[in-house]
Amino acid sequence: AAGVGLVLCPGCDLDTSRQSIQLAEAYPHVYAAAGVHPEDALGLPVDWLDQVAEMTRHPKVKAIGEIGLDYYWEENPPRAFQKEVMARQMALAEQLDLPVVIHDRDAHGDCMDMVRAFPGVRGEFHCYSGSVEDARILLDRGWYLGFGGALTFKNARKAPEVAAYAPLDRLLLETDSPYLAPVPFRGKRNDSRYLPYVAERIAAIKGICAEEAE
């Protein structure tokens, strides 16, 4: 009803990946991704990767994610373990020829190393926070860059530069609900109704109209 015509809803663990599939089954404009987020990597069953692989057989599962590395929270799993879980999902994506949705927080160098280690994998760097130089590497390799409400923040530095540099057909509008609501809703619960504010910011950066950005 708010004009959002297409949604890819990622999982964070096995249960939420299944919930994403249920949402995709219930709504024609919703598709799912299945995967294990670095914050949820501990306590997985032995066959967790087989379960992710099985979920990808569903016709509305279009990616593996949200996967990646998060070094921000001290209580997160050890870095070596996070990298192992990410690498196994990157290998699965390469095997199945599926894109991935990458979570990269305070771990940009290691995430870029993972991209280099799996040259056959493509996908999206969600809430991209890296430099223009790294963006150039990713774009040259066929990756997409995602931008959400953080692009509208006054303290956003690198993101506007990257949004200006990247071609429109390689940018994705993101929600990251319930976090990172755009200005003027910063601090409130985020949802996809606020995507036009992100599109307007991209349009302003690129000097185009909001409709073209959408």
PyMOL CGO cylinders between C-alpha atoms (Angstrom):
from pymol import cmd
from pymol.cgo import CYLINDER

trace = [
    CYLINDER, 0.00, 0.00, 0.00, 2.97, 2.30, 0.57, 0.3, 1, 1, 1, 1, 1, 1,
    CYLINDER, 2.97, 2.30, 0.57, 4.31, 1.68, -2.93, 0.3, 1, 1, 1, 1, 1, 1,
    CYLINDER, 4.31, 1.68, -2.93, 7.04, -0.83, -2.13, 0.3, 1, 1, 1, 1, 1, 1,
    CYLINDER, 7.04, -0.83, -2.13, 6.93, -3.22, -5.06, 0.3, 1, 1, 1, 1, 1, 1,
    CYLINDER, 6.93, -3.22, -5.06, 9.69, -5.71, -4.26, 0.3, 1, 1, 1, 1, 1, 1,
    CYLINDER, 9.69, -5.71, -4.26, 11.22, -7.00, -1.02, 0.3, 1, 1, 1, 1, 1, 1,
    CYLINDER, 11.22, -7.00, -1.02, 14.03, -9.44, -0.35, 0.3, 1, 1, 1, 1, 1, 1,
    CYLINDER, 14.03, -9.44, -0.35, 13.69, -10.52, 3.28, 0.3, 1, 1, 1, 1, 1, 1,
    CYLINDER, 13.69, -10.52, 3.28, 16.84, -12.17, 4.69, 0.3, 1, 1, 1, 1, 1, 1,
    CYLINDER, 16.84, -12.17, 4.69, 17.06, -14.53, 7.62, 0.3, 1, 1, 1, 1, 1, 1,
    CYLINDER, 17.06, -14.53, 7.62, 19.48, -14.19, 10.54, 0.3, 1, 1, 1, 1, 1, 1,
    CYLINDER, 19.48, -14.19, 10.54, 19.45, -17.84, 11.66, 0.3, 1, 1, 1, 1, 1, 1,
    CYLINDER, 19.45, -17.84, 11.66, 17.66, -21.05, 10.76, 0.3, 1, 1, 1, 1, 1, 1,
    CYLINDER, 17.66, -21.05, 10.76, 14.35, -20.07, 12.39, 0.3, 1, 1, 1, 1, 1, 1,
    CYLINDER, 14.35, -20.07, 12.39, 14.14, -16.57, 10.93, 0.3, 1, 1, 1, 1, 1, 1,
    CYLINDER, 14.14, -16.57, 10.93, 15.17, -17.91, 7.51, 0.3, 1, 1, 1, 1, 1, 1,
    CYLINDER, 15.17, -17.91, 7.51, 12.13, -20.19, 7.65, 0.3, 1, 1, 1, 1, 1, 1,
    CYLINDER, 12.13, -20.19, 7.65, 9.99, -17.24, 8.75, 0.3, 1, 1, 1, 1, 1, 1,
    CYLINDER, 9.99, -17.24, 8.75, 11.25, -15.29, 5.73, 0.3, 1, 1, 1, 1, 1, 1,
    CYLINDER, 11.25, -15.29, 5.73, 10.16, -18.13, 3.47, 0.3, 1, 1, 1, 1, 1, 1,
    CYLINDER, 10.16, -18.13, 3.47, 6.73, -18.11, 5.10, 0.3, 1, 1, 1, 1, 1, 1,
    CYLINDER, 6.73, -18.11, 5.10, 6.43, -14.37, 4.41, 0.3, 1, 1, 1, 1, 1, 1,
    CYLINDER, 6.43, -14.37, 4.41, 7.50, -14.94, 0.81, 0.3, 1, 1, 1, 1, 1, 1,
    CYLINDER, 7.50, -14.94, 0.81, 4.81, -17.59, 0.45, 0.3, 1, 1, 1, 1, 1, 1,
    CYLINDER, 4.81, -17.59, 0.45, 2.18, -15.23, 1.87, 0.3, 1, 1, 1, 1, 1, 1,
    CYLINDER, 2.18, -15.23, 1.87, 2.97, -12.13, -0.23, 0.3, 1, 1, 1, 1, 1, 1,
    CYLINDER, 2.97, -12.13, -0.23, 3.69, -12.14, -3.97, 0.3, 1, 1, 1, 1, 1, 1,
    CYLINDER, 3.69, -12.14, -3.97, 6.09, -9.14, -3.80, 0.3, 1, 1, 1, 1, 1, 1,
    CYLINDER, 6.09, -9.14, -3.80, 8.23, -10.69, -1.03, 0.3, 1, 1, 1, 1, 1, 1,
    CYLINDER, 8.23, -10.69, -1.03, 11.19, -13.01, -1.67, 0.3, 1, 1, 1, 1, 1, 1,
    CYLINDER, 11.19, -13.01, -1.67, 13.46, -14.64, 0.88, 0.3, 1, 1, 1, 1, 1, 1,
    CYLINDER, 13.46, -14.64, 0.88, 17.13, -15.20, 1.64, 0.3, 1, 1, 1, 1, 1, 1,
    CYLINDER, 17.13, -15.20, 1.64, 18.32, -17.95, 3.97, 0.3, 1, 1, 1, 1, 1, 1,
    CYLINDER, 18.32, -17.95, 3.97, 21.49, -17.86, 6.02, 0.3, 1, 1, 1, 1, 1, 1,
    CYLINDER, 21.49, -17.86, 6.02, 23.22, -17.42, 9.37, 0.3, 1, 1, 1, 1, 1, 1,
    CYLINDER, 23.22, -17.42, 9.37, 24.25, -13.96, 10.57, 0.3, 1, 1, 1, 1, 1, 1,
    CYLINDER, 24.25, -13.96, 10.57, 27.57, -13.67, 12.45, 0.3, 1, 1, 1, 1, 1, 1,
    CYLINDER, 27.57, -13.67, 12.45, 25.80, -12.59, 15.65, 0.3, 1, 1, 1, 1, 1, 1,
    CYLINDER, 25.80, -12.59, 15.65, 23.75, -15.82, 15.55, 0.3, 1, 1, 1, 1, 1, 1,
    CYLINDER, 23.75, -15.82, 15.55, 26.53, -18.24, 14.64, 0.3, 1, 1, 1, 1, 1, 1,
    CYLINDER, 26.53, -18.24, 14.64, 27.00, -19.91, 18.03, 0.3, 1, 1, 1, 1, 1, 1,
    CYLINDER, 27.00, -19.91, 18.03, 25.01, -22.98, 19.05, 0.3, 1, 1, 1, 1, 1, 1,
    CYLINDER, 25.01, -22.98, 19.05, 24.22, -24.14, 15.53, 0.3, 1, 1, 1, 1, 1, 1,
    CYLINDER, 24.22, -24.14, 15.53, 23.24, -27.78, 14.99, 0.3, 1, 1, 1, 1, 1, 1,
    CYLINDER, 23.24, -27.78, 14.99, 25.74, -30.03, 13.25, 0.3, 1, 1, 1, 1, 1, 1,
    CYLINDER, 25.74, -30.03, 13.25, 23.69, -30.04, 10.04, 0.3, 1, 1, 1, 1, 1, 1,
    CYLINDER, 23.69, -30.04, 10.04, 23.06, -26.27, 9.94, 0.3, 1, 1, 1, 1, 1, 1,
    CYLINDER, 23.06, -26.27, 9.94, 24.62, -25.79, 6.51, 0.3, 1, 1, 1, 1, 1, 1,
    CYLINDER, 24.62, -25.79, 6.51, 22.57, -28.67, 5.09, 0.3, 1, 1, 1, 1, 1, 1,
    CYLINDER, 22.57, -28.67, 5.09, 19.46, -26.95, 6.44, 0.3, 1, 1, 1, 1, 1, 1,
    CYLINDER, 19.46, -26.95, 6.44, 20.42, -23.69, 4.73, 0.3, 1, 1, 1, 1, 1, 1,
    CYLINDER, 20.42, -23.69, 4.73, 21.06, -25.57, 1.48, 0.3, 1, 1, 1, 1, 1, 1,
    CYLINDER, 21.06, -25.57, 1.48, 17.67, -27.27, 1.75, 0.3, 1, 1, 1, 1, 1, 1,
    CYLINDER, 17.67, -27.27, 1.75, 15.93, -23.92, 2.21, 0.3, 1, 1, 1, 1, 1, 1,
    CYLINDER, 15.93, -23.92, 2.21, 17.55, -22.55, -0.94, 0.3, 1, 1, 1, 1, 1, 1,
    CYLINDER, 17.55, -22.55, -0.94, 15.61, -25.14, -2.95, 0.3, 1, 1, 1, 1, 1, 1,
    CYLINDER, 15.61, -25.14, -2.95, 12.43, -23.16, -2.30, 0.3, 1, 1, 1, 1, 1, 1,
    CYLINDER, 12.43, -23.16, -2.30, 11.52, -21.25, -5.49, 0.3, 1, 1, 1, 1, 1, 1,
    CYLINDER, 11.52, -21.25, -5.49, 11.21, -17.92, -3.67, 0.3, 1, 1, 1, 1, 1, 1,
    CYLINDER, 11.21, -17.92, -3.67, 14.60, -18.12, -1.95, 0.3, 1, 1, 1, 1, 1, 1,
    CYLINDER, 14.60, -18.12, -1.95, 16.84, -15.95, -4.13, 0.3, 1, 1, 1, 1, 1, 1,
    CYLINDER, 16.84, -15.95, -4.13, 20.00, -15.51, -2.04, 0.3, 1, 1, 1, 1, 1, 1,
    CYLINDER, 20.00, -15.51, -2.04, 22.03, -16.76, 0.91, 0.3, 1, 1, 1, 1, 1, 1,
    CYLINDER, 22.03, -16.76, 0.91, 22.01, -14.25, 3.72, 0.3, 1, 1, 1, 1, 1, 1,
    CYLINDER, 22.01, -14.25, 3.72, 22.37, -12.38, 5.83, 0.3, 1, 1, 1, 1, 1, 1,
    CYLINDER, 22.37, -12.38, 5.83, 25.93, -13.66, 6.29, 0.3, 1, 1, 1, 1, 1, 1,
    CYLINDER, 25.93, -13.66, 6.29, 29.19, -11.92, 7.05, 0.3, 1, 1, 1, 1, 1, 1,
    CYLINDER, 29.19, -11.92, 7.05, 31.38, -10.60, 9.85, 0.3, 1, 1, 1, 1, 1, 1,
    CYLINDER, 31.38, -10.60, 9.85, 30.65, -8.34, 12.82, 0.3, 1, 1, 1, 1, 1, 1,
    CYLINDER, 30.65, -8.34, 12.82, 33.55, -7.28, 15.04, 0.3, 1, 1, 1, 1, 1, 1,
    CYLINDER, 33.55, -7.28, 15.04, 31.66, -4.41, 16.69, 0.3, 1, 1, 1, 1, 1, 1,
    CYLINDER, 31.66, -4.41, 16.69, 30.10, -6.28, 19.63, 0.3, 1, 1, 1, 1, 1, 1,
    CYLINDER, 30.10, -6.28, 19.63, 32.51, -7.85, 22.12, 0.3, 1, 1, 1, 1, 1, 1,
    CYLINDER, 32.51, -7.85, 22.12, 29.99, -10.59, 22.94, 0.3, 1, 1, 1, 1, 1, 1,
    CYLINDER, 29.99, -10.59, 22.94, 29.90, -11.79, 19.33, 0.3, 1, 1, 1, 1, 1, 1,
    CYLINDER, 29.90, -11.79, 19.33, 31.49, -15.14, 18.45, 0.3, 1, 1, 1, 1, 1, 1,
    CYLINDER, 31.49, -15.14, 18.45, 35.30, -15.22, 18.07, 0.3, 1, 1, 1, 1, 1, 1,
    CYLINDER, 35.30, -15.22, 18.07, 36.50, -13.73, 14.80, 0.3, 1, 1, 1, 1, 1, 1,
    CYLINDER, 36.50, -13.73, 14.80, 38.03, -16.98, 13.55, 0.3, 1, 1, 1, 1, 1, 1,
    CYLINDER, 38.03, -16.98, 13.55, 34.72, -18.76, 14.12, 0.3, 1, 1, 1, 1, 1, 1,
    CYLINDER, 34.72, -18.76, 14.12, 32.75, -16.02, 12.35, 0.3, 1, 1, 1, 1, 1, 1,
    CYLINDER, 32.75, -16.02, 12.35, 35.07, -16.33, 9.36, 0.3, 1, 1, 1, 1, 1, 1,
    CYLINDER, 35.07, -16.33, 9.36, 34.61, -20.10, 9.29, 0.3, 1, 1, 1, 1, 1, 1,
    CYLINDER, 34.61, -20.10, 9.29, 30.81, -19.79, 9.27, 0.3, 1, 1, 1, 1, 1, 1,
    CYLINDER, 30.81, -19.79, 9.27, 30.94, -17.11, 6.58, 0.3, 1, 1, 1, 1, 1, 1,
    CYLINDER, 30.94, -17.11, 6.58, 33.38, -19.09, 4.43, 0.3, 1, 1, 1, 1, 1, 1,
    CYLINDER, 33.38, -19.09, 4.43, 31.18, -22.20, 4.52, 0.3, 1, 1, 1, 1, 1, 1,
    CYLINDER, 31.18, -22.20, 4.52, 28.19, -20.15, 3.36, 0.3, 1, 1, 1, 1, 1, 1,
    CYLINDER, 28.19, -20.15, 3.36, 30.26, -18.43, 0.66, 0.3, 1, 1, 1, 1, 1, 1,
    CYLINDER, 30.26, -18.43, 0.66, 31.34, -21.87, -0.58, 0.3, 1, 1, 1, 1, 1, 1,
    CYLINDER, 31.34, -21.87, -0.58, 27.69, -22.99, -0.62, 0.3, 1, 1, 1, 1, 1, 1,
    CYLINDER, 27.69, -22.99, -0.62, 26.72, -19.88, -2.60, 0.3, 1, 1, 1, 1, 1, 1,
    CYLINDER, 26.72, -19.88, -2.60, 29.49, -20.62, -5.09, 0.3, 1, 1, 1, 1, 1, 1,
    CYLINDER, 29.49, -20.62, -5.09, 28.36, -24.23, -5.39, 0.3, 1, 1, 1, 1, 1, 1,
    CYLINDER, 28.36, -24.23, -5.39, 24.69, -23.29, -5.89, 0.3, 1, 1, 1, 1, 1, 1,
    CYLINDER, 24.69, -23.29, -5.89, 25.40, -20.19, -8.01, 0.3, 1, 1, 1, 1, 1, 1,
    CYLINDER, 25.40, -20.19, -8.01, 23.37, -17.98, -5.67, 0.3, 1, 1, 1, 1, 1, 1,
    CYLINDER, 23.37, -17.98, -5.67, 24.10, -14.39, -4.63, 0.3, 1, 1, 1, 1, 1, 1,
    CYLINDER, 24.10, -14.39, -4.63, 24.84, -13.52, -1.01, 0.3, 1, 1, 1, 1, 1, 1,
    CYLINDER, 24.84, -13.52, -1.01, 23.82, -10.65, 1.29, 0.3, 1, 1, 1, 1, 1, 1,
    CYLINDER, 23.82, -10.65, 1.29, 26.90, -9.54, 3.24, 0.3, 1, 1, 1, 1, 1, 1,
    CYLINDER, 26.90, -9.54, 3.24, 26.82, -8.00, 6.72, 0.3, 1, 1, 1, 1, 1, 1,
    CYLINDER, 26.82, -8.00, 6.72, 30.09, -6.09, 7.29, 0.3, 1, 1, 1, 1, 1, 1,
    CYLINDER, 30.09, -6.09, 7.29, 30.51, -4.20, 10.55, 0.3, 1, 1, 1, 1, 1, 1,
    CYLINDER, 30.51, -4.20, 10.55, 33.98, -3.13, 11.65, 0.3, 1, 1, 1, 1, 1, 1,
    CYLINDER, 33.98, -3.13, 11.65, 35.30, -6.05, 9.59, 0.3, 1, 1, 1, 1, 1, 1,
    CYLINDER, 35.30, -6.05, 9.59, 35.78, -4.54, 6.17, 0.3, 1, 1, 1, 1, 1, 1,
    CYLINDER, 35.78, -4.54, 6.17, 39.29, -5.81, 5.49, 0.3, 1, 1, 1, 1, 1, 1,
    CYLINDER, 39.29, -5.81, 5.49, 38.38, -9.41, 6.32, 0.3, 1, 1, 1, 1, 1, 1,
    CYLINDER, 38.38, -9.41, 6.32, 35.16, -9.19, 4.29, 0.3, 1, 1, 1, 1, 1, 1,
    CYLINDER, 35.16, -9.19, 4.29, 37.14, -7.97, 1.29, 0.3, 1, 1, 1, 1, 1, 1,
    CYLINDER, 37.14, -7.97, 1.29, 39.57, -10.86, 1.80, 0.3, 1, 1, 1, 1, 1, 1,
    CYLINDER, 39.57, -10.86, 1.80, 36.59, -13.23, 1.73, 0.3, 1, 1, 1, 1, 1, 1,
    CYLINDER, 36.59, -13.23, 1.73, 35.44, -11.72, -1.57, 0.3, 1, 1, 1, 1, 1, 1,
    CYLINDER, 35.44, -11.72, -1.57, 38.87, -12.40, -3.01, 0.3, 1, 1, 1, 1, 1, 1,
    CYLINDER, 38.87, -12.40, -3.01, 38.87, -15.95, -1.62, 0.3, 1, 1, 1, 1, 1, 1,
    CYLINDER, 38.87, -15.95, -1.62, 35.60, -16.74, -3.42, 0.3, 1, 1, 1, 1, 1, 1,
    CYLINDER, 35.60, -16.74, -3.42, 35.91, -15.02, -6.81, 0.3, 1, 1, 1, 1, 1, 1,
    CYLINDER, 35.91, -15.02, -6.81, 32.89, -16.87, -8.17, 0.3, 1, 1, 1, 1, 1, 1,
    CYLINDER, 32.89, -16.87, -8.17, 30.49, -15.39, -5.61, 0.3, 1, 1, 1, 1, 1, 1,
    CYLINDER, 30.49, -15.39, -5.61, 28.46, -12.24, -6.24, 0.3, 1, 1, 1, 1, 1, 1,
    CYLINDER, 28.46, -12.24, -6.24, 25.85, -10.43, -4.23, 0.3, 1, 1, 1, 1, 1, 1,
    CYLINDER, 25.85, -10.43, -4.23, 25.30, -7.31, -2.17, 0.3, 1, 1, 1, 1, 1, 1,
    CYLINDER, 25.30, -7.31, -2.17, 27.27, -5.54, 0.52, 0.3, 1, 1, 1, 1, 1, 1,
    CYLINDER, 27.27, -5.54, 0.52, 24.42, -4.55, 2.82, 0.3, 1, 1, 1, 1, 1, 1,
    CYLINDER, 24.42, -4.55, 2.82, 24.67, -1.05, 4.42, 0.3, 1, 1, 1, 1, 1, 1,
    CYLINDER, 24.67, -1.05, 4.42, 27.91, -0.49, 2.55, 0.3, 1, 1, 1, 1, 1, 1,
    CYLINDER, 27.91, -0.49, 2.55, 30.39, 1.41, 4.72, 0.3, 1, 1, 1, 1, 1, 1,
    CYLINDER, 30.39, 1.41, 4.72, 33.68, 1.02, 2.86, 0.3, 1, 1, 1, 1, 1, 1,
    CYLINDER, 33.68, 1.02, 2.86, 35.70, 3.39, 0.74, 0.3, 1, 1, 1, 1, 1, 1,
    CYLINDER, 35.70, 3.39, 0.74, 35.27, 4.38, -2.89, 0.3, 1, 1, 1, 1, 1, 1,
    CYLINDER, 35.27, 4.38, -2.89, 38.44, 2.41, -3.67, 0.3, 1, 1, 1, 1, 1, 1,
    CYLINDER, 38.44, 2.41, -3.67, 36.98, -0.82, -2.26, 0.3, 1, 1, 1, 1, 1, 1,
    CYLINDER, 36.98, -0.82, -2.26, 33.64, -0.05, -3.90, 0.3, 1, 1, 1, 1, 1, 1,
    CYLINDER, 33.64, -0.05, -3.90, 35.46, 0.11, -7.24, 0.3, 1, 1, 1, 1, 1, 1,
    CYLINDER, 35.46, 0.11, -7.24, 36.89, -3.37, -6.62, 0.3, 1, 1, 1, 1, 1, 1,
    CYLINDER, 36.89, -3.37, -6.62, 33.46, -4.77, -5.72, 0.3, 1, 1, 1, 1, 1, 1,
    CYLINDER, 33.46, -4.77, -5.72, 31.69, -3.12, -8.64, 0.3, 1, 1, 1, 1, 1, 1,
    CYLINDER, 31.69, -3.12, -8.64, 34.35, -4.38, -11.05, 0.3, 1, 1, 1, 1, 1, 1,
    CYLINDER, 34.35, -4.38, -11.05, 33.70, -7.89, -9.71, 0.3, 1, 1, 1, 1, 1, 1,
    CYLINDER, 33.70, -7.89, -9.71, 29.93, -7.57, -10.26, 0.3, 1, 1, 1, 1, 1, 1,
    CYLINDER, 29.93, -7.57, -10.26, 28.76, -6.82, -6.73, 0.3, 1, 1, 1, 1, 1, 1,
    CYLINDER, 28.76, -6.82, -6.73, 25.90, -4.54, -5.68, 0.3, 1, 1, 1, 1, 1, 1,
    CYLINDER, 25.90, -4.54, -5.68, 26.04, -1.96, -2.87, 0.3, 1, 1, 1, 1, 1, 1,
    CYLINDER, 26.04, -1.96, -2.87, 23.14, -1.40, -0.48, 0.3, 1, 1, 1, 1, 1, 1,
    CYLINDER, 23.14, -1.40, -0.48, 22.22, 1.92, 1.14, 0.3, 1, 1, 1, 1, 1, 1,
    CYLINDER, 22.22, 1.92, 1.14, 19.63, 2.60, 3.82, 0.3, 1, 1, 1, 1, 1, 1,
    CYLINDER, 19.63, 2.60, 3.82, 18.71, 5.28, 6.30, 0.3, 1, 1, 1, 1, 1, 1,
    CYLINDER, 18.71, 5.28, 6.30, 22.32, 5.87, 7.38, 0.3, 1, 1, 1, 1, 1, 1,
    CYLINDER, 22.32, 5.87, 7.38, 22.94, 7.58, 4.04, 0.3, 1, 1, 1, 1, 1, 1,
    CYLINDER, 22.94, 7.58, 4.04, 20.69, 10.45, 5.21, 0.3, 1, 1, 1, 1, 1, 1,
    CYLINDER, 20.69, 10.45, 5.21, 22.57, 11.06, 8.48, 0.3, 1, 1, 1, 1, 1, 1,
    CYLINDER, 22.57, 11.06, 8.48, 24.54, 14.31, 8.85, 0.3, 1, 1, 1, 1, 1, 1,
    CYLINDER, 24.54, 14.31, 8.85, 27.64, 12.38, 9.95, 0.3, 1, 1, 1, 1, 1, 1,
    CYLINDER, 27.64, 12.38, 9.95, 27.62, 10.14, 6.86, 0.3, 1, 1, 1, 1, 1, 1,
    CYLINDER, 27.62, 10.14, 6.86, 31.01, 10.57, 5.18, 0.3, 1, 1, 1, 1, 1, 1,
    CYLINDER, 31.01, 10.57, 5.18, 32.08, 7.67, 2.98, 0.3, 1, 1, 1, 1, 1, 1,
    CYLINDER, 32.08, 7.67, 2.98, 28.59, 6.53, 1.98, 0.3, 1, 1, 1, 1, 1, 1,
    CYLINDER, 28.59, 6.53, 1.98, 27.65, 9.69, 0.01, 0.3, 1, 1, 1, 1, 1, 1,
    CYLINDER, 27.65, 9.69, 0.01, 30.96, 9.53, -1.87, 0.3, 1, 1, 1, 1, 1, 1,
    CYLINDER, 30.96, 9.53, -1.87, 30.31, 5.90, -2.81, 0.3, 1, 1, 1, 1, 1, 1,
    CYLINDER, 30.31, 5.90, -2.81, 26.69, 6.61, -3.77, 0.3, 1, 1, 1, 1, 1, 1,
    CYLINDER, 26.69, 6.61, -3.77, 27.92, 9.39, -6.05, 0.3, 1, 1, 1, 1, 1, 1,
    CYLINDER, 27.92, 9.39, -6.05, 30.50, 7.10, -7.66, 0.3, 1, 1, 1, 1, 1, 1,
    CYLINDER, 30.50, 7.10, -7.66, 28.48, 3.90, -8.13, 0.3, 1, 1, 1, 1, 1, 1,
    CYLINDER, 28.48, 3.90, -8.13, 26.17, 3.50, -11.14, 0.3, 1, 1, 1, 1, 1, 1,
    CYLINDER, 26.17, 3.50, -11.14, 22.46, 3.52, -10.36, 0.3, 1, 1, 1, 1, 1, 1,
    CYLINDER, 22.46, 3.52, -10.36, 21.91, -0.03, -11.60, 0.3, 1, 1, 1, 1, 1, 1,
    CYLINDER, 21.91, -0.03, -11.60, 24.31, -1.34, -8.95, 0.3, 1, 1, 1, 1, 1, 1,
    CYLINDER, 24.31, -1.34, -8.95, 22.72, 0.39, -5.95, 0.3, 1, 1, 1, 1, 1, 1,
    CYLINDER, 22.72, 0.39, -5.95, 20.02, -1.16, -3.79, 0.3, 1, 1, 1, 1, 1, 1,
    CYLINDER, 20.02, -1.16, -3.79, 17.62, 0.64, -1.48, 0.3, 1, 1, 1, 1, 1, 1,
    CYLINDER, 17.62, 0.64, -1.48, 17.50, -0.96, 1.97, 0.3, 1, 1, 1, 1, 1, 1,
    CYLINDER, 17.50, -0.96, 1.97, 15.47, -0.85, 5.14, 0.3, 1, 1, 1, 1, 1, 1,
    CYLINDER, 15.47, -0.85, 5.14, 17.43, -2.87, 7.73, 0.3, 1, 1, 1, 1, 1, 1,
    CYLINDER, 17.43, -2.87, 7.73, 14.30, -2.88, 9.88, 0.3, 1, 1, 1, 1, 1, 1,
    CYLINDER, 14.30, -2.88, 9.88, 13.96, -2.09, 12.70, 0.3, 1, 1, 1, 1, 1, 1,
    CYLINDER, 13.96, -2.09, 12.70, 17.20, -0.08, 12.68, 0.3, 1, 1, 1, 1, 1, 1,
    CYLINDER, 17.20, -0.08, 12.68, 18.64, 2.99, 10.96, 0.3, 1, 1, 1, 1, 1, 1,
    CYLINDER, 18.64, 2.99, 10.96, 15.46, 4.85, 10.10, 0.3, 1, 1, 1, 1, 1, 1,
    CYLINDER, 15.46, 4.85, 10.10, 16.29, 7.78, 7.78, 0.3, 1, 1, 1, 1, 1, 1,
    CYLINDER, 16.29, 7.78, 7.78, 16.04, 11.44, 8.68, 0.3, 1, 1, 1, 1, 1, 1,
    CYLINDER, 16.04, 11.44, 8.68, 13.50, 12.77, 9.74, 0.3, 1, 1, 1, 1, 1, 1,
    CYLINDER, 13.50, 12.77, 9.74, 12.58, 9.50, 11.51, 0.3, 1, 1, 1, 1, 1, 1,
    CYLINDER, 12.58, 9.50, 11.51, 16.01, 8.74, 12.97, 0.3, 1, 1, 1, 1, 1, 1,
    CYLINDER, 16.01, 8.74, 12.97, 15.73, 6.91, 16.28, 0.3, 1, 1, 1, 1, 1, 1,
    CYLINDER, 15.73, 6.91, 16.28, 12.29, 5.51, 15.51, 0.3, 1, 1, 1, 1, 1, 1,
    CYLINDER, 12.29, 5.51, 15.51, 11.43, 2.00, 14.36, 0.3, 1, 1, 1, 1, 1, 1,
    CYLINDER, 11.43, 2.00, 14.36, 12.34, 1.67, 10.71, 0.3, 1, 1, 1, 1, 1, 1,
    CYLINDER, 12.34, 1.67, 10.71, 10.31, -0.03, 7.99, 0.3, 1, 1, 1, 1, 1, 1,
    CYLINDER, 10.31, -0.03, 7.99, 10.08, -0.03, 4.21, 0.3, 1, 1, 1, 1, 1, 1,
    CYLINDER, 10.08, -0.03, 4.21, 7.64, 2.88, 4.05, 0.3, 1, 1, 1, 1, 1, 1,
    CYLINDER, 7.64, 2.88, 4.05, 10.67, 5.14, 4.58, 0.3, 1, 1, 1, 1, 1, 1,
    CYLINDER, 10.67, 5.14, 4.58, 12.57, 3.93, 1.51, 0.3, 1, 1, 1, 1, 1, 1,
    CYLINDER, 12.57, 3.93, 1.51, 11.56, 7.03, -0.51, 0.3, 1, 1, 1, 1, 1, 1,
    CYLINDER, 11.56, 7.03, -0.51, 13.70, 9.14, 1.83, 0.3, 1, 1, 1, 1, 1, 1,
    CYLINDER, 13.70, 9.14, 1.83, 16.74, 7.05, 0.93, 0.3, 1, 1, 1, 1, 1, 1,
    CYLINDER, 16.74, 7.05, 0.93, 15.90, 7.33, -2.77, 0.3, 1, 1, 1, 1, 1, 1,
    CYLINDER, 15.90, 7.33, -2.77, 15.58, 11.10, -2.40, 0.3, 1, 1, 1, 1, 1, 1,
    CYLINDER, 15.58, 11.10, -2.40, 19.01, 11.30, -0.79, 0.3, 1, 1, 1, 1, 1, 1,
    CYLINDER, 19.01, 11.30, -0.79, 20.56, 9.25, -3.59, 0.3, 1, 1, 1, 1, 1, 1,
    CYLINDER, 20.56, 9.25, -3.59, 18.81, 11.49, -6.10, 0.3, 1, 1, 1, 1, 1, 1,
    CYLINDER, 18.81, 11.49, -6.10, 20.18, 14.62, -4.42, 0.3, 1, 1, 1, 1, 1, 1,
    CYLINDER, 20.18, 14.62, -4.42, 23.70, 13.19, -4.39, 0.3, 1, 1, 1, 1, 1, 1,
    CYLINDER, 23.70, 13.19, -4.39, 23.52, 12.30, -8.08, 0.3, 1, 1, 1, 1, 1, 1,
    CYLINDER, 23.52, 12.30, -8.08, 21.59, 15.37, -9.21, 0.3, 1, 1, 1, 1, 1, 1,
    CYLINDER, 21.59, 15.37, -9.21, 18.65, 13.40, -10.60, 0.3, 1, 1, 1, 1, 1, 1,
    CYLINDER, 18.65, 13.40, -10.60, 14.97, 13.13, -9.73, 0.3, 1, 1, 1, 1, 1, 1,
    CYLINDER, 14.97, 13.13, -9.73, 13.76, 10.77, -7.00, 0.3, 1, 1, 1, 1, 1, 1,
    CYLINDER, 13.76, 10.77, -7.00, 11.72, 8.75, -9.50, 0.3, 1, 1, 1, 1, 1, 1,
    CYLINDER, 11.72, 8.75, -9.50, 14.85, 7.99, -11.48, 0.3, 1, 1, 1, 1, 1, 1,
    CYLINDER, 14.85, 7.99, -11.48, 16.63, 6.92, -8.31, 0.3, 1, 1, 1, 1, 1, 1,
    CYLINDER, 16.63, 6.92, -8.31, 13.74, 4.58, -7.46, 0.3, 1, 1, 1, 1, 1, 1,
]
cmd.load_cgo(trace, "trace")
